[in-house]
Amino acid sequence: MSDPRCCRCARIIALRRSLVDLKCGDYMEGSRSCVGCGRAIAWDANVCPYCGHDYRYPAGAAPRAPAISDGMKILFYLLSFLIWIAGIIIGVIYYSKDDPESKEVGKNCIIIAIISLVLGTVCGLIVWVWALGVSTA
């Protein structure tokens, strides 16, 4: 590794811990100013050694949860219609998550499961009443 040099005057900076040239006051090559405290830090630093500012994530951006693909949504909706109890379970799990997309998928699964349950019950009653009518005739 070569000796650190000042960007302005190209002087070798003797102290490796200091990133500022004391003669001209400029930063050494390969350094940047910390947005947290304003001190000079190494360009490839992940965390500021002075204030602890973390550069691994962009400022203000939190890591996002992956979006639910359209194929998974269709699978959840079909499963909710065909097996209503599974639809209610999937719906409750996804509705309890924080992001709005998961809440929407969860709500839709619960609605589809309830529609499936009501439709199945009504069809079952119709078939039962029809079977009673056929057997007594």
C-alpha positions in Angstrom: 0.0 0.0 0.0 1.4 3.4 -1.0 1.7 6.3 1.5 -1.4 8.5 1.7 -0.9 11.8 -0.2 -2.7 15.1 0.1 -5.0 15.9 -2.9 -4.0 19.5 -3.2 -0.2 19.5 -2.6 0.6 15.8 -3.1 2.6 15.8 0.2 2.9 12.5 2.0 0.8 12.6 5.1 3.0 11.1 7.9 0.3 10.0 10.3 -1.9 7.2 8.9 -4.7 8.0 11.4 -4.9 11.6 10.2 -6.7 12.1 6.9 -6.2 15.8 6.7 -2.9 17.5 5.6 -2.0 19.8 8.5 0.0 22.2 6.1 -2.7 23.0 3.5 -5.8 21.6 5.3 -7.0 19.5 2.4 -8.1 15.9 2.5 -5.9 13.1 1.5 -6.5 11.1 -1.7 -9.2 8.5 -1.3 -11.1 10.2 1.5 -14.4 11.9 1.9 -16.2 14.0 4.4 -18.6 12.2 6.8 -22.2 13.4 6.4 -22.7 12.8 10.1 -19.8 14.7 11.7 -18.0 16.4 8.8 -14.6 14.8 9.5 -12.5 13.2 6.8 -12.8 9.4 6.6 -11.5 6.8 4.2 -13.4 6.6 0.9 -14.1 2.8 1.4 -15.1 3.1 5.0 -18.5 1.4 5.8 -18.8 3.2 9.2 -17.4 6.5 10.4 -14.9 5.8 13.1 -15.7 9.2 14.8 -19.6 9.3 14.9 -20.6 5.8 13.8 -22.6 6.9 10.8 -23.4 3.7 8.7 -22.7 4.0 4.9 -23.9 0.5 4.1 -27.4 1.7 3.3 -28.4 4.9 1.5 -29.4 7.7 3.9 -33.0 7.4 4.9 -33.6 4.1 3.0 -34.5 1.1 5.0 -34.1 -2.4 3.4 -37.4 -3.3 1.8 -39.2 -6.6 2.0 -39.4 -8.3 -1.4 -42.6 -7.7 -3.2 -45.2 -10.5 -3.6 -45.1 -11.7 -7.2 -48.2 -11.9 -9.3 -47.8 -15.7 -9.6 -47.8 -16.0 -5.8 -50.9 -13.8 -5.5 -52.8 -15.9 -8.0 -51.7 -19.1 -6.1 -52.9 -17.6 -2.8 -56.2 -16.6 -4.3 -56.8 -20.0 -5.9 -55.9 -21.7 -2.7 -58.2 -19.4 -0.7 -61.1 -20.3 -3.0 -60.5 -24.1 -3.1 -59.5 -24.6 0.5 -61.2 -21.8 2.5 -59.5 -22.6 5.9 -56.1 -22.2 4.1 -57.2 -18.9 2.7 -58.1 -17.6 6.1 -54.8 -18.7 7.6 -52.8 -17.2 4.7 -54.9 -14.0 4.9 -54.3 -13.6 8.7 -50.6 -14.1 8.2 -50.2 -11.6 5.4 -52.7 -9.1 6.9 -50.6 -8.9 10.1 -47.5 -7.7 8.1 -46.6 -4.0 8.0 -46.3 -3.3 4.3 -49.5 -2.2 2.4 -49.1 -4.8 -0.4 -49.1 -7.7 2.1 -52.1 -6.3 3.9 -54.0 -6.1 0.6 -53.2 -9.7 -0.3 -54.2 -10.8 3.2 -57.5 -9.0 3.0 -58.2 -10.4 -0.4 -57.4 -14.0 0.7 -59.8 -13.6 3.7 -62.6 -12.2 1.5 -62.1 -15.0 -1.1 -62.1 -17.6 1.7 -65.4 -16.3 3.2 -67.0 -16.2 -0.3 -65.9 -19.8 -0.9 -67.2 -20.9 2.5 -70.6 -19.2 1.9 -70.8 -20.6 -1.7 -69.9 -24.1 -0.6 -72.5 -24.0 2.2 -75.3 -22.7 -0.1 -74.5 -25.3 -2.7 -74.4 -28.0 -0.1 -77.8 -27.0 1.3 -79.2 -27.0 -2.3 -77.9 -30.5 -3.0 -79.2 -31.7 0.5 -82.7 -30.3 -0.1 -82.7 -31.7 -3.7 -81.6 -35.1 -2.3 -84.4 -35.0 0.3 -87.0 -34.1 -2.4 -85.8 -36.9 -4.7 -85.9 -39.6 -1.9 -89.4 -38.7 -0.7 -90.9 -38.6 -4.2 
